[in-house]
């Protein structure tokens, strides 16, 4: 049953040839596999553009059935956003920490990070020339952590390859970026996205009208993972995925946390705004850019006067830029809320 599977996971590419788009990147990676000489890599581009899927497909092509043995994935945001509370819940780290109580961990998060990466990079390779360590959301690494990672990459360069994935390449220090080949990931084109959605719909027996397909493509804007989620959710409530079902589903998705966040700002309640930011970023897992994009849509739907809408849009645009260039998205979003509050006095 379609309800029992996540389509974005079911149709995640298992080989490089199955990757949608990114022909130039796929060609380069095939060349590296052909000569068995993979460099360190830096994947950068917007969220949902296929960086993690590409890394996993690369590992499958490179290692075959033993890919999971030679491919290790870490999420930097788990270390540096959630900290010790996350670390004690990951079974991989139990033997290193020696406790499941975060209060009893004496080491700092950065020291734990260095210890973990050192240990995994130092493991012997049994059936390959080198292993791959994939670090997602690398922009979350502190500056000290990035310098430590650079030294680890140099130390284990003969037996380990690192792939860093980031949505904000400017936050990766130049010495670390220069250690690897930088590859830019773009969103899929409308044609690529629609062709993929048609394939999935046919395989799953989902009826989809042309206006429904166009609506998903227009809202997803090339984000295949988002488009797959929209297709699945819209298909659960209607026999045919059409314009109305996609619109209703998208409207329902936007209601909730972002609407409450804007409501708290309009009520000039900064504490509530911070609470909703926590829920959106830590519970729902939205990035700063996604929150700002949904707030912009909420502002449009609220029907503010043109002068008020313009002033709000200026602050959203400023926050969007600062989230791309700043150090901490959470701080930038809190600052945005603080700047918006006086507008509703």
Backbone as numpy.savetxt, mean C-alpha at the origin, in Angstrom:
# Nx Ny Nz CAx CAy CAz Cx Cy Cz
-17.96 -20.35 -3.86 -18.80 -19.15 -3.86 -17.93 -17.90 -3.86
-18.37 -16.89 -4.61 -17.58 -15.67 -4.72 -17.45 -14.95 -3.39
-18.44 -15.15 -2.47 -18.40 -14.50 -1.18 -17.25 -15.03 -0.33
-16.77 -16.25 -0.62 -15.80 -16.90 0.24 -14.35 -16.62 -0.17
-14.13 -15.90 -1.24 -12.77 -15.61 -1.68 -12.63 -14.11 -1.92
-11.42 -13.64 -1.81 -11.11 -12.25 -2.14 -10.54 -12.25 -3.55
-11.26 -11.64 -4.47 -10.88 -11.72 -5.87 -9.50 -11.13 -6.14
-9.16 -10.07 -5.43 -7.85 -9.45 -5.67 -6.72 -10.39 -5.30
-6.97 -11.30 -4.34 -5.97 -12.30 -3.98 -6.03 -13.49 -4.92
-7.24 -13.91 -5.27 -7.40 -15.07 -6.14 -6.76 -14.82 -7.50
-6.86 -13.59 -8.00 -6.33 -13.28 -9.32 -5.03 -12.49 -9.25
-4.35 -12.54 -8.11 -3.02 -11.95 -8.03 -2.09 -12.72 -8.97
-1.30 -12.04 -9.79 -0.45 -12.76 -10.76 0.54 -13.69 -10.07
0.69 -14.87 -10.62 1.64 -15.84 -10.07 2.95 -15.87 -10.83
2.98 -15.27 -12.01 4.22 -15.14 -12.79 4.28 -13.74 -13.37
5.44 -13.35 -13.81 5.61 -12.02 -14.38 4.77 -11.83 -15.64
4.59 -12.89 -16.41 3.81 -12.77 -17.65 2.34 -12.51 -17.36
1.86 -12.78 -16.16 0.47 -12.54 -15.80 0.23 -11.13 -15.28
1.29 -10.37 -15.05 1.15 -9.02 -14.52 0.46 -8.13 -15.55
-0.51 -7.35 -15.09 -1.25 -6.44 -15.97 -0.43 -5.15 -16.14
-0.09 -4.82 -17.37 0.69 -3.62 -17.64 2.16 -3.79 -17.25
2.85 -2.66 -17.07 4.25 -2.65 -16.63 5.15 -3.47 -17.55
4.94 -3.38 -18.84 5.70 -4.20 -19.79 7.21 -3.95 -19.69
7.60 -2.69 -19.52 9.03 -2.37 -19.46 9.67 -2.99 -18.24
9.00 -2.89 -17.09 9.54 -3.46 -15.85 9.63 -4.98 -15.96
8.57 -5.60 -16.47 8.56 -7.06 -16.64 9.71 -7.50 -17.54
9.95 -6.76 -18.61 11.03 -7.10 -19.53 12.38 -7.04 -18.84
12.60 -5.99 -18.03 13.87 -5.86 -17.31 14.07 -7.02 -16.34
13.01 -7.35 -15.59 13.12 -8.42 -14.61 13.37 -9.76 -15.28
12.75 -9.98 -16.43 13.01 -11.22 -17.18 14.48 -11.30 -17.60
15.07 -10.16 -17.94 16.48 -10.14 -18.33 17.36 -10.52 -17.14
17.03 -9.98 -15.96 17.82 -10.30 -14.78 17.72 -11.79 -14.43
16.50 -12.33 -14.56 16.32 -13.76 -14.29 17.12 -14.60 -15.29
17.14 -14.16 -16.54 17.84 -14.91 -17.58 19.33 -15.05 -17.33
19.94 -14.01 -16.72 21.38 -14.06 -16.44 21.65 -14.37 -14.97
20.57 -14.62 -14.22 20.67 -14.95 -12.78 21.51 -13.92 -12.04
21.23 -12.65 -12.28 21.99 -11.58 -11.63 21.04 -10.44 -11.27
20.26 -10.65 -10.24 19.26 -9.67 -9.81 19.92 -8.61 -8.92
19.79 -7.33 -9.24 20.33 -6.29 -8.35 19.32 -5.99 -7.23
19.74 -5.20 -6.25 18.76 -4.64 -5.32 17.80 -3.77 -6.13
16.54 -3.70 -5.69 15.53 -2.97 -6.44 14.78 -2.01 -5.53
14.34 -0.90 -6.10 13.45 0.04 -5.41 12.21 0.20 -6.27
11.08 -0.31 -5.79 9.81 -0.15 -6.48 9.11 1.08 -5.89
8.80 2.06 -6.72 8.08 3.23 -6.20 6.93 3.60 -7.13
5.86 4.07 -6.51 4.66 4.40 -7.25 3.47 4.43 -6.32
2.31 4.82 -6.80 1.13 4.95 -5.93 0.67 3.62 -5.36
-0.07 3.69 -4.25 -0.62 2.49 -3.63 -1.57 1.80 -4.60
-1.48 0.48 -4.66 -2.36 -0.28 -5.54 -1.89 -0.36 -6.97
-0.63 -0.01 -7.23 -0.13 -0.04 -8.60 0.57 -1.35 -8.95
0.62 -2.30 -8.00 1.12 -3.64 -8.31 2.54 -3.94 -7.86
3.08 -3.16 -6.92 4.48 -3.37 -6.50 4.66 -4.70 -5.77
3.79 -4.98 -4.82 3.90 -6.24 -4.08 3.62 -7.44 -4.97
2.62 -7.34 -5.83 2.32 -8.44 -6.76 3.51 -8.71 -7.67
4.18 -7.65 -8.12 5.34 -7.82 -8.99 6.46 -8.54 -8.24
6.70 -8.16 -6.99 7.77 -8.79 -6.21 7.50 -10.27 -5.99
6.25 -10.62 -5.70 5.90 -12.02 -5.47 5.98 -12.83 -6.77
5.55 -12.23 -7.87 5.64 -12.92 -9.17 7.10 -13.13 -9.55
7.94 -12.14 -9.27 9.37 -12.26 -9.53 9.96 -13.43 -8.75
9.60 -13.54 -7.47 10.12 -14.63 -6.64 9.66 -15.99 -7.16
8.41 -16.09 -7.60 7.92 -17.36 -8.15 8.68 -17.74 -9.41
8.91 -16.78 -10.29 9.65 -17.07 -11.52 11.10 -17.44 -11.23
11.66 -16.80 -10.21 13.07 -17.00 -9.90 13.33 -18.31 -9.17
12.44 -18.66 -8.23 12.70 -19.81 -7.36 11.78 -21.01 -7.61
10.72 -20.83 -8.38 9.80 -21.94 -8.61 9.05 -22.33 -7.36
8.94 -23.63 -7.11 8.15 -24.12 -5.98 8.73 -23.73 -4.63
10.00 -23.39 -4.57 10.63 -23.04 -3.30 10.64 -21.53 -3.05
9.76 -20.80 -3.75 9.82 -19.34 -3.65 9.54 -18.83 -2.25
8.65 -19.49 -1.52 8.32 -19.02 -0.17 9.49 -19.20 0.79
10.36 -20.16 0.51 11.53 -20.38 1.35 12.57 -19.28 1.17
12.63 -18.75 -0.03 13.68 -17.78 -0.37 13.17 -16.34 -0.48
11.91 -16.13 -0.13 11.31 -14.79 -0.23 10.70 -14.42 1.12
11.18 -13.35 1.71 10.67 -12.88 3.00 10.14 -11.47 2.86
8.96 -11.23 3.42 8.33 -9.92 3.28 8.11 -9.30 4.66
8.53 -8.05 4.80 8.29 -7.27 6.00 7.55 -5.99 5.62
6.72 -5.51 6.52 6.03 -4.24 6.32 6.59 -3.23 7.30
7.28 -2.22 6.78 7.95 -1.25 7.65 6.96 -0.50 8.53
5.74 -0.29 8.05 4.76 0.43 8.87 4.39 -0.36 10.11
4.44 -1.71 10.03 4.16 -2.52 11.21 5.19 -2.27 12.30
6.44 -2.10 11.89 7.50 -1.83 12.86 7.39 -0.43 13.45
7.27 0.56 12.58 7.45 1.93 13.02 6.15 2.70 13.24
5.01 2.13 12.89 3.72 2.74 13.22 3.06 2.02 14.41
3.13 0.68 14.39 2.51 -0.11 15.46 3.50 -0.50 16.55
4.76 -0.62 16.19 5.81 -0.83 17.18 5.75 -2.18 17.87
6.08 -2.17 19.17 6.23 -3.40 19.93 4.92 -4.19 20.05
3.79 -3.49 20.02 2.50 -4.19 20.11 2.31 -5.12 18.92
2.81 -4.71 17.77 2.74 -5.59 16.59 3.77 -6.70 16.69
4.98 -6.37 17.08 6.08 -7.33 17.06 5.79 -8.57 17.90
5.15 -8.38 19.06 4.88 -9.53 19.94 3.79 -10.44 19.37
3.04 -9.95 18.37 1.98 -10.75 17.77 2.44 -11.53 16.54
3.63 -11.24 16.05 4.14 -11.92 14.87 4.96 -13.14 15.31
4.52 -14.32 14.92 5.17 -15.56 15.34 6.63 -15.63 14.90
6.98 -14.93 13.84 8.36 -14.98 13.35 9.35 -14.38 14.32
8.89 -13.51 15.22 9.80 -12.75 16.05 9.83 -13.23 17.50
9.03 -14.23 17.84 8.90 -14.68 19.22 10.24 -15.08 19.81
11.01 -15.87 19.04 12.29 -16.37 19.57 13.31 -15.25 19.76
13.14 -14.14 19.07 14.06 -13.02 19.21 13.71 -12.14 20.41
12.40 -11.98 20.64 11.94 -11.09 21.70 11.94 -11.78 23.07
11.61 -13.08 23.08 11.59 -13.82 24.33 10.43 -13.51 25.24
9.46 -12.76 24.76 8.29 -12.41 25.56 7.15 -11.98 24.65
5.91 -12.13 25.15 4.76 -11.63 24.39 4.16 -10.40 25.06
4.91 -9.82 25.98 4.48 -8.61 26.69 5.32 -7.43 26.19
4.72 -6.53 25.42 5.52 -5.41 24.88 6.17 -4.55 25.95
5.57 -4.50 27.13 6.12 -3.67 28.21 7.45 -4.22 28.73
7.69 -5.51 28.49 8.91 -6.14 28.99 10.06 -6.12 27.98
9.80 -5.58 26.81 10.85 -5.48 25.79 11.70 -4.25 26.07
12.98 -4.47 26.33 13.86 -3.38 26.69 14.47 -2.68 25.47
14.61 -3.41 24.38 15.24 -2.83 23.20 14.30 -1.85 22.50
14.89 -0.90 21.78 14.10 0.03 20.98 13.63 -0.67 19.71
12.61 -0.12 19.06 12.09 -0.71 17.84 13.16 -0.76 16.76
13.97 0.28 16.65 14.99 0.29 15.60 16.04 -0.79 15.86
16.38 -1.04 17.13 17.33 -2.11 17.43 16.75 -3.47 17.09
15.45 -3.64 17.38 14.78 -4.90 17.04 14.74 -5.07 15.53
14.44 -3.99 14.81 14.39 -4.04 13.35 15.74 -4.48 12.79
16.82 -3.87 13.26 18.15 -4.23 12.78 18.47 -5.69 13.09
18.10 -6.16 14.27 18.36 -7.54 14.65 17.61 -8.51 13.73
16.34 -8.20 13.47 15.52 -9.08 12.63 16.04 -9.13 11.20
16.32 -7.97 10.62 16.81 -7.93 9.23 18.17 -8.62 9.13
19.03 -8.39 10.12 20.34 -9.05 10.13 20.20 -10.55 10.16
19.29 -11.04 11.00 19.12 -12.48 11.13 18.58 -13.09 9.84
17.55 -12.48 9.27 16.96 -13.04 8.05 17.92 -12.94 6.87
18.67 -11.84 6.79 19.63 -11.69 5.70 20.79 -12.67 5.85
21.08 -13.07 7.08 22.20 -13.96 7.33 21.89 -15.43 7.20
20.60 -15.79 7.06 20.25 -17.20 6.90 20.91 -17.78 5.64
21.39 -18.99 5.74 22.01 -19.64 4.59 20.99 -19.92 3.50
21.42 -19.83 2.26 20.56 -20.13 1.11 20.83 -21.58 0.70
19.80 -22.40 0.65 19.99 -23.82 0.41 19.94 -24.21 -1.06
18.98 -23.64 -1.81 18.79 -24.10 -3.19 18.80 -22.95 -4.20
19.47 -21.87 -3.85 19.56 -20.72 -4.76 20.84 -19.97 -4.46
21.19 -19.05 -5.34 22.40 -18.25 -5.13 22.19 -17.13 -4.13
20.95 -16.67 -4.02 20.64 -15.59 -3.09 19.15 -15.63 -2.77
18.78 -14.98 -1.68 17.38 -14.87 -1.28 16.91 -13.44 -1.51
15.61 -13.22 -1.39 15.04 -11.88 -1.55 14.35 -11.47 -0.25
14.64 -10.28 0.23 13.91 -9.68 1.34 13.17 -8.46 0.80
11.86 -8.50 0.91 11.00 -7.45 0.38 10.49 -6.60 1.55
10.75 -5.32 1.52 10.32 -4.40 2.58 9.29 -3.45 2.00
8.04 -3.63 2.40 6.93 -2.80 1.92 6.82 -1.53 2.76
6.26 -0.48 2.18 6.12 0.81 2.87 7.45 1.28 3.44
8.49 1.20 2.64 9.84 1.54 3.11 9.95 2.99 3.54
9.03 3.84 3.09 9.08 5.24 3.52 8.82 5.41 5.00
8.27 4.36 5.66 8.01 4.41 7.09 9.27 4.18 7.92
10.34 3.71 7.30 11.58 3.49 8.02 12.15 4.83 8.48
12.57 4.87 9.73 13.22 6.09 10.22 14.55 6.28 9.50
15.09 7.46 9.62 16.36 7.75 8.93 17.46 6.84 9.46
17.51 6.64 10.78 18.52 5.76 11.35 18.34 4.32 10.86
17.09 3.88 10.75 16.81 2.53 10.26 17.27 2.38 8.81
17.10 3.44 8.01 17.53 3.37 6.61 19.05 3.28 6.50
19.75 4.03 7.35 21.21 3.94 7.33 21.68 2.55 7.76
20.99 1.99 8.77 21.34 0.64 9.22 21.06 -0.38 8.11
19.95 -0.20 7.40 19.60 -1.10 6.32 20.63 -1.03 5.19
21.13 0.17 4.91 22.15 0.33 3.87 23.38 -0.49 4.21
23.79 -0.48 5.46 24.97 -1.25 5.86 24.70 -2.76 5.77
23.48 -3.18 6.12 23.12 -4.60 6.03 23.12 -5.04 4.56
22.60 -4.19 3.68 22.58 -4.52 2.25 24.01 -4.74 1.73
24.94 -3.91 2.19 26.33 -4.05 1.76 26.95 -5.32 2.33
26.63 -5.63 3.58 27.22 -6.77 4.26 26.83 -8.09 3.61
25.56 -8.21 3.20 25.05 -9.47 2.68 24.76 -9.41 1.18
25.49 -8.58 0.47 25.19 -8.36 -0.96 25.38 -9.61 -1.82
26.20 -10.55 -1.38 26.44 -11.74 -2.19 25.36 -12.81 -2.02
24.66 -12.81 -0.89 23.68 -13.88 -0.62 22.26 -13.36 -0.43
22.06 -12.06 -0.56 20.71 -11.52 -0.30 20.46 -10.31 -1.20
19.26 -10.26 -1.77 18.83 -9.10 -2.54 17.65 -8.46 -1.84
17.66 -7.15 -1.77 16.58 -6.41 -1.13 15.72 -5.72 -2.19
14.41 -5.76 -1.97 13.47 -4.97 -2.78 12.75 -4.04 -1.83
12.91 -2.75 -2.02 12.22 -1.74 -1.21 11.03 -1.23 -2.00
9.87 -1.19 -1.37 8.65 -0.72 -2.03 8.16 0.52 -1.29
7.85 1.57 -2.04 7.44 2.82 -1.40 6.49 3.60 -2.30
5.61 4.36 -1.68 4.77 5.29 -2.41 5.39 6.68 -2.45
6.46 6.88 -1.66 7.09 8.20 -1.55 8.59 8.04 -1.63
9.08 8.01 -2.84 10.51 7.75 -3.07 11.39 8.82 -2.43
10.86 10.04 -2.30 11.65 11.13 -1.74 12.00 10.91 -0.28
11.26 10.01 0.40 11.54 9.73 1.81 12.63 8.68 2.01
13.06 8.06 0.92 14.16 7.10 1.01 15.46 7.88 0.82
16.39 7.72 1.75 17.63 8.50 1.69 18.40 8.16 0.42
19.07 9.14 -0.20 19.80 8.89 -1.45 20.79 7.74 -1.39
21.58 7.57 -0.28 22.50 6.43 -0.25 21.81 5.08 -0.36
20.56 5.00 0.14 19.81 3.75 0.06 19.22 3.56 -1.33
18.67 4.65 -1.90 18.12 4.58 -3.26 19.18 4.19 -4.27
20.39 4.71 -4.06 21.45 4.46 -5.04 21.96 3.03 -4.99
21.59 2.27 -3.96 22.03 0.88 -3.86 21.25 -0.05 -4.79
20.12 0.43 -5.31 19.30 -0.44 -6.13 18.83 0.23 -7.40
18.28 -0.58 -8.30 17.68 -0.07 -9.53 16.29 0.45 -9.20
16.03 1.71 -9.51 14.74 2.34 -9.21 13.77 2.13 -10.36
12.61 1.54 -10.06 11.60 1.24 -11.07 10.28 1.90 -10.67
9.73 2.70 -11.60 8.49 3.43 -11.31 7.27 2.62 -11.75
6.29 2.53 -10.86 5.04 1.82 -11.14 3.92 2.84 -11.31
3.20 2.72 -12.42 2.05 3.58 -12.69 0.77 2.76 -12.52
-0.34 3.47 -12.45 -1.62 2.77 -12.46 -1.89 2.21 -13.86
-2.76 1.21 -13.92 -3.13 0.61 -15.20 -3.92 1.62 -16.04
-3.82 1.50 -17.34 -4.65 2.32 -18.22 -6.09 1.81 -18.16
-7.04 2.61 -18.65 -8.44 2.19 -18.66 -8.63 0.90 -19.45
-7.94 0.81 -20.58 -8.08 -0.40 -21.41 -7.55 -1.63 -20.68
-6.38 -1.50 -20.04 -5.81 -2.62 -19.29 -6.73 -3.04 -18.15
-7.25 -2.04 -17.44 -8.12 -2.32 -16.30 -9.41 -3.00 -16.75
-10.05 -2.46 -17.78 -11.31 -3.02 -18.25 -11.13 -4.45 -18.77
-10.06 -4.68 -19.49 -9.80 -6.02 -20.02 -9.63 -7.01 -18.88
-8.93 -6.61 -17.83 -8.72 -7.49 -16.69 -10.04 -7.75 -15.96
-10.85 -6.71 -15.77 -12.14 -6.87 -15.09 -13.06 -7.79 -15.88
-13.05 -7.66 -17.20 -13.88 -8.54 -18.03 -13.45 -9.99 -17.86
-12.15 -10.22 -17.83 -11.63 -11.58 -17.65 -12.08 -12.17 -16.31
-11.96 -11.37 -15.25 -12.36 -11.84 -13.92 -13.86 -12.10 -13.87
-14.64 -11.15 -14.42 -16.10 -11.31 -14.39 -16.54 -12.57 -15.14
-15.94 -12.82 -16.30 -16.29 -14.02 -17.06 -15.89 -15.28 -16.31
-14.72 -15.27 -15.68 -14.24 -16.44 -14.95 -15.11 -16.74 -13.74
-15.65 -15.69 -13.10 -16.45 -15.86 -11.90 -17.95 -15.92 -12.18
-18.34 -15.80 -13.46 -19.75 -15.84 -13.79 -20.51 -14.61 -13.33
-19.84 -13.46 -13.31 -20.47 -12.20 -12.89 -20.99 -11.48 -14.13
-22.26 -11.12 -14.09 -22.85 -10.33 -15.19 -22.53 -8.86 -14.96
-21.97 -8.22 -15.97 -21.57 -6.82 -15.82 -21.96 -6.02 -17.04
-22.73 -4.97 -16.83 -23.13 -4.09 -17.91 -21.99 -3.14 -18.26
-22.03 -2.59 -19.47 -20.97 -1.70 -19.90 -20.88 -0.45 -19.02
-22.05 0.07 -18.60 -22.00 1.27 -17.76 -21.41 0.96 -16.39
-21.61 -0.28 -15.88 -21.00 -0.69 -14.63 -19.49 -0.80 -14.75
-19.03 -1.38 -15.86 -17.60 -1.50 -16.12 -16.96 -0.11 -16.22
-17.60 0.79 -16.93 -17.06 2.15 -17.09 -17.05 2.89 -15.76
-18.07 2.65 -14.92 -18.14 3.33 -13.63 -17.01 2.87 -12.71
-16.75 1.57 -12.69 -15.65 1.06 -11.87 -14.32 1.63 -12.35
-14.12 1.64 -13.66 -12.87 2.17 -14.22 -12.70 3.65 -13.88
-13.81 4.40 -13.93 -13.74 5.83 -13.64 -13.40 6.09 -12.18
-13.97 5.31 -11.27 -13.74 5.52 -9.84 -12.37 4.98 -9.41
-11.99 3.79 -9.93 -10.73 3.16 -9.53 -9.52 3.90 -10.06
-9.65 4.56 -11.21 -8.56 5.34 -11.79 -7.28 4.53 -11.96
-7.42 3.30 -12.41 -6.26 2.48 -12.71 -5.78 1.61 -11.56
-6.37 1.75 -10.38 -6.00 0.94 -9.23 -6.71 -0.41 -9.34
-5.99 -1.44 -9.78 -6.60 -2.73 -10.05 -7.14 -3.37 -8.78
-6.41 -3.27 -7.68 -6.87 -3.86 -6.42 -8.20 -3.24 -5.98
-8.30 -1.91 -6.08 -9.55 -1.23 -5.73 -10.66 -1.64 -6.67
-10.38 -1.73 -7.96 -11.39 -2.10 -8.94 -11.92 -3.51 -8.68
-11.05 -4.43 -8.29 -11.46 -5.80 -7.99 -12.37 -5.84 -6.78
-12.04 -5.05 -5.76 -12.89 -5.00 -4.56 -14.27 -4.43 -4.91
-14.28 -3.40 -5.75 -15.56 -2.80 -6.14 -16.39 -3.79 -6.94
-15.76 -4.51 -7.85 -16.48 -5.50 -8.64 -17.09 -6.57 -7.74
-16.33 -7.06 -6.78 -16.82 -8.11 -5.91 -17.96 -7.61 -5.02
-17.80 -6.45 -4.43 -18.83 -5.94 -3.53 -20.10 -5.59 -4.27
-19.97 -5.02 -5.47 -21.16 -4.68 -6.25 -21.90 -5.93 -6.70
-21.16 -7.01 -6.95 -21.79 -8.25 -7.43 -22.53 -8.99 -6.32
-22.23 -8.68 -5.07 -22.88 -9.38 -3.96 -24.33 -8.94 -3.78
-24.63 -7.70 -4.14 -25.96 -7.13 -3.89 -26.86 -7.11 -5.12
-26.29 -7.27 -6.30 -27.09 -7.18 -7.52 -26.74 -8.32 -8.47
-27.73 -8.76 -9.23 -27.50 -9.82 -10.22 -26.62 -9.33 -11.36
-26.74 -8.04 -11.68 -25.94 -7.45 -12.74 -25.21 -6.22 -12.18
-23.90 -6.17 -12.38 -23.13 -5.00 -11.95 -23.34 -3.90 -12.97
-24.07 -2.86 -12.55 -24.35 -1.76 -13.47 -24.00 -0.44 -12.80
-24.32 0.65 -13.47 -23.97 1.98 -12.97 -24.56 2.23 -11.59
-25.84 1.88 -11.39 -26.49 2.14 -10.11 -25.86 1.34 -8.98
-25.58 0.07 -9.21 -25.02 -0.76 -8.14 -23.62 -0.28 -7.76
-22.83 0.14 -8.75 -21.49 0.64 -8.46 -21.56 1.96 -7.70
-22.48 2.84 -8.11 -22.62 4.13 -7.44 -23.06 3.95 -6.00
-24.06 3.11 -5.78 -24.55 2.89 -4.42 -23.48 2.27 -3.53
-22.73 1.33 -4.07 -21.67 0.69 -3.31 -20.57 1.68 -2.97
-20.19 2.52 -3.90 -19.14 3.52 -3.67 -19.58 4.56 -2.65
-20.84 4.94 -2.71 -21.37 5.92 -1.76 -21.36 5.34 -0.36
-21.73 4.07 -0.23 -21.73 3.42 1.07 -20.33 3.32 1.64
-19.36 3.02 0.77 -17.98 2.91 1.23 -17.46 4.23 1.77
-17.84 5.32 1.14 -17.32 6.62 1.57 -17.98 7.11 2.84
-19.18 6.60 3.14 -19.85 7.01 4.36 -19.15 6.34 5.54
-19.15 6.97 6.68 -18.52 6.38 7.85 -17.39 7.26 8.33
-16.17 6.69 8.37 -15.05 7.37 9.00 -14.73 8.73 8.42
-14.63 8.84 7.09 -14.27 10.12 6.47 -15.38 11.14 6.68
-16.63 10.69 6.56 -17.75 11.60 6.80 -17.75 12.07 8.26
-17.44 11.16 9.18 -17.37 11.53 10.60 -16.21 12.47 10.86
-15.10 12.24 10.16 -13.94 13.12 10.31 -14.29 14.54 9.89
-14.93 14.68 8.72 -15.32 16.00 8.26 -16.35 16.61 9.20
-17.27 15.79 9.71 -18.26 16.28 10.66 -17.63 16.82 11.92
-16.60 16.12 12.43 -15.91 16.59 13.63 -15.20 17.91 13.38
-14.62 18.06 12.19 -13.97 19.32 11.84 -15.00 20.44 11.76
-16.15 20.16 11.15 -17.20 21.18 11.04 -17.75 21.55 12.41
-17.73 20.59 13.35 -18.18 20.88 14.72 -17.08 21.48 15.57
-15.91 21.69 14.96 -14.74 22.26 15.63 -14.32 21.43 16.84
-14.41 20.10 16.70 -14.02 19.18 17.77 -12.73 18.47 17.34
-11.60 19.02 17.76 -10.30 18.50 17.32 -10.03 17.11 17.89
-10.47 16.87 19.13 -10.23 15.56 19.74 -10.96 14.45 18.99
-12.21 14.71 18.59 -12.95 13.72 17.81 -12.30 13.52 16.43
-11.82 14.60 15.85 -11.16 14.49 14.55 -9.94 13.58 14.65
-9.17 13.71 15.71 -7.99 12.85 15.91 -8.42 11.40 16.10
-9.53 11.18 16.80 -10.01 9.81 17.01 -10.39 9.16 15.69
-11.08 9.91 14.83 -11.48 9.35 13.54 -10.27 9.14 12.63
-9.25 9.99 12.75 -8.02 9.78 12.00 -7.36 8.46 12.41
-7.35 8.19 13.72 -6.80 6.92 14.21 -7.52 5.74 13.59
-8.85 5.80 13.57 -9.63 4.69 13.03 -9.38 4.50 11.54
-9.31 5.61 10.82 -9.12 5.52 9.37 -7.74 4.98 9.01
-6.71 5.41 9.75 -5.34 5.04 9.38 -4.91 3.72 10.00
-5.26 3.48 11.26 -4.77 2.29 11.96 -5.71 1.10 11.85
-7.02 1.37 11.81 -8.00 0.27 11.74 -8.36 -0.03 10.29
-8.76 1.02 9.54 -9.16 0.81 8.15 -7.97 0.73 7.20
-6.81 1.21 7.65 -5.61 1.09 6.83 -5.52 2.05 5.66
-6.24 3.17 5.71 -6.20 4.14 4.62 -4.92 4.98 4.70
-4.38 5.31 3.56 -3.23 6.22 3.52 -3.71 7.66 3.61
-2.76 8.57 3.84 -3.12 9.97 3.91 -3.76 10.46 2.62
-3.20 10.03 1.50 -3.75 10.44 0.20 -5.17 9.95 -0.01
-5.46 8.72 0.43 -6.81 8.17 0.27 -7.81 8.93 1.13
-7.42 9.29 2.35 -8.30 10.06 3.23 -8.60 11.42 2.62
-7.57 12.07 2.12 -7.75 13.40 1.53 -8.64 13.32 0.29
-8.43 12.29 -0.53 -9.24 12.14 -1.74 -10.72 11.94 -1.39
-10.98 11.11 -0.36 -12.37 10.88 0.04 -12.97 12.13 0.70
-12.15 12.88 1.43 -12.65 14.14 2.01 -13.02 15.13 0.92
-12.23 15.17 -0.14 -12.54 16.08 -1.25 -13.88 15.72 -1.87
-14.16 14.41 -1.98 -15.44 13.99 -2.52 -16.58 14.34 -1.57
-16.34 14.19 -0.26 -17.35 14.56 0.74 -17.65 16.05 0.68
-16.61 16.86 0.53 -16.79 18.31 0.44 -17.65 18.65 -0.77
-17.40 17.96 -1.88 -18.21 18.20 -3.09 -19.66 17.81 -2.85
-19.89 16.69 -2.16 -21.25 16.22 -1.92 -22.00 17.08 -0.91
-21.26 17.76 -0.01 -21.91 18.57 1.03 -22.56 19.83 0.44
-22.09 20.26 -0.71 -22.68 21.44 -1.33 -22.32 22.75 -0.65
-21.07 22.90 -0.22 -20.62 24.16 0.38 -20.69 25.28 -0.65
-20.75 26.49 -0.17 -20.72 27.64 -1.07 -19.38 27.64 -1.80
-19.33 28.21 -3.01 -18.07 28.21 -3.76 -16.89 28.79 -2.99
-17.03 29.92 -2.28 -15.87 30.44 -1.54 -15.40 29.47 -0.45
-16.36 28.86 0.29 -15.99 27.92 1.34 -15.35 26.67 0.76
-15.93 26.14 -0.32 -15.38 24.95 -0.96 -13.96 25.21 -1.45
-13.72 26.41 -1.97 -12.39 26.76 -2.47 -11.38 26.81 -1.33
-11.77 27.39 -0.19 -10.85 27.48 0.94 -10.53 26.10 1.50
-11.54 25.23 1.57 -11.31 23.87 2.05 -10.40 23.13 1.07
-10.65 23.31 -0.22 -9.85 22.62 -1.24 -8.38 23.03 -1.17
-8.13 24.30 -0.87 -6.75 24.77 -0.73 -6.05 24.01 0.40
-6.75 23.85 1.52 -6.14 23.14 2.66 -5.95 21.66 2.35
-6.89 21.05 1.64 -6.74 19.65 1.25 -5.55 19.48 0.31
-5.42 20.40 -0.63 -4.30 20.33 -1.57 -2.97 20.50 -0.85
-2.93 21.43 0.10 -1.70 21.63 0.86 -1.34 20.37 1.64
-2.36 19.77 2.29 -2.12 18.54 3.06 -1.66 17.40 2.16
-2.24 17.32 0.96 -1.85 16.25 0.03 -0.38 16.40 -0.35
0.04 17.61 -0.61 1.45 17.85 -0.96 2.36 17.52 0.21
1.97 17.96 1.42 2.81 17.72 2.59 2.88 16.24 2.94
1.79 15.49 2.68 1.82 14.05 2.92 2.81 13.37 1.99
2.94 13.89 0.78 3.88 13.31 -0.17 5.32 13.65 0.19
5.54 14.86 0.72 6.90 15.31 0.98 7.28 15.27 2.45
6.29 15.20 3.34 6.57 15.25 4.78 7.06 13.93 5.33
7.36 13.93 6.62 7.91 12.75 7.27 6.81 11.85 7.81
5.71 12.41 8.28 4.69 11.62 8.94 3.31 12.06 8.47
2.58 11.15 7.80 1.25 11.50 7.27 0.28 11.87 8.38
0.37 11.17 9.50 -0.56 11.43 10.59 -0.43 12.88 11.09
0.80 13.34 11.26 1.03 14.71 11.71 0.47 15.71 10.70
0.68 15.43 9.41 0.20 16.35 8.38 -1.33 16.42 8.36
-1.99 15.27 8.57 -3.46 15.27 8.58 -4.01 15.97 9.82
-3.35 15.80 10.95 -3.78 16.52 12.15 -3.63 18.03 11.93
-2.52 18.43 11.32 -2.31 19.85 11.04 -3.38 20.37 10.08
-3.75 19.55 9.09 -4.80 19.94 8.15 -6.11 20.20 8.90
-6.47 19.28 9.80 -7.70 19.45 10.58 -7.65 20.72 11.41
-6.48 20.99 11.99 -6.33 22.20 12.82 -6.51 23.46 11.98
-6.03 23.43 10.72 -6.18 24.59 9.84 -7.61 24.75 9.34
-8.33 23.63 9.26 -9.71 23.70 8.77 -10.69 24.21 9.84
-10.39 23.96 11.10 -11.33 24.31 12.17 -11.77 25.77 12.14
-10.85 26.73 11.99 -11.28 28.16 12.00 -12.23 28.51 10.86
-12.25 27.72 9.79 -13.13 28.04 8.67 -14.60 27.89 9.03
-14.88 27.11 10.09 -16.27 26.83 10.45 -16.72 27.58 11.69
-15.93 28.58 12.11 -16.33 29.41 13.26 -17.57 30.24 12.91
